[in-house]
Amino acid sequence: MRANTRLFGEIEIEEEKIINMEQGIIGFPDLKQFTLIFDSERKEKSGIMWMQSMDDGEVSIPVMAPSDLIADYNPTVNYELLEFLGELTPENTYVLVTVTVPQKIEDISVNLKAPIIINMSTNKGCQIIVEDDYAVRHKIYDLIKDGKGKAGE
């Protein structure tokens, strides 16, 4: 699938790398197809990546795995909300959180309250609101700057 994107120019993405978000995501309910763009020179997907809309090339959302920052991030999830993704296992489940990068970089934060859950076997995903008291704006500047990730380890 080919997409003309604002940040990455024209890109070609293999169909098997398209993530179907049937319910859209918060703020973009009509966008259903996304792909993850990350630094391919890294051996693993870590740090900030981009969740690029394949429906609208102007929309690219910074995301990251919460496990890169917080070792004990384990939200309470109503699994009935995730049934349509297919069977989720530790091996095929990928959790991301959105990153907000404001003008003042010291206020960079992640939304731990609304993770994106992806079944990498079915390429289906959804964004949910978790039941726990996680922050919508969990500041991460000091963790990134000092290379401390996984606070609480």
Residue, then its C-alpha position, 0 to 999 in steps of 0.5 A: m500500500r502506498a501513502n503520501t505522508r507529511l513527515f516521511g514523504e511517499i512510502e510503500i508499506e506491505e499489506e501485512k504491516i498494516i494495523n487495522m484499528e476498526q474503532g479508530i483512535i481517540g481524536f481520529p475515529d474515522l482513521k482505520q488503517f495505520t502502520l508503525i514507522f521506527d528507526s530500522e537500524r535499531k534491532e528492536k522497536s524502542g523509543i519514540m516511533w510513529m503510528q502513521s495513518m494510511d488513510d490520511g497522510e497528514v496524521s502521524i502520531p508519536v507513540m512508544a512502548p510504556s515498558d520502555l519507561i515504566a517496568d511495572y505498567n500493568p493496567t487493568v483491562n476489561y478483556e471483553l473490549l479486546e475480544f475482536l482482536g483475536e487471542l492475545t498472548p504475551e508473544n503477540t500483544y504489543v502495547l503502545v501509548t501516545v506521546t505528547v510533545p508540547q512546545k516546552i520539551e520539558d513537558i513531554s508526556v505519555n498517555l498511560k490512561a489510554p493505551i493502544i493494544i495491538n495483536m501482531s498476529t492478526n494486525k488488529g488494534c484498538q485504543i482503550i481507556v483503562e480502569d486504573d488511575y494512570a495519568v493522561r499526561h505522565k511526564i517523561y522528560d527526565l527519564i528520557k534525558d537521563g536515560k533512566g527508562k523503566a523507572g521503578e526497576 
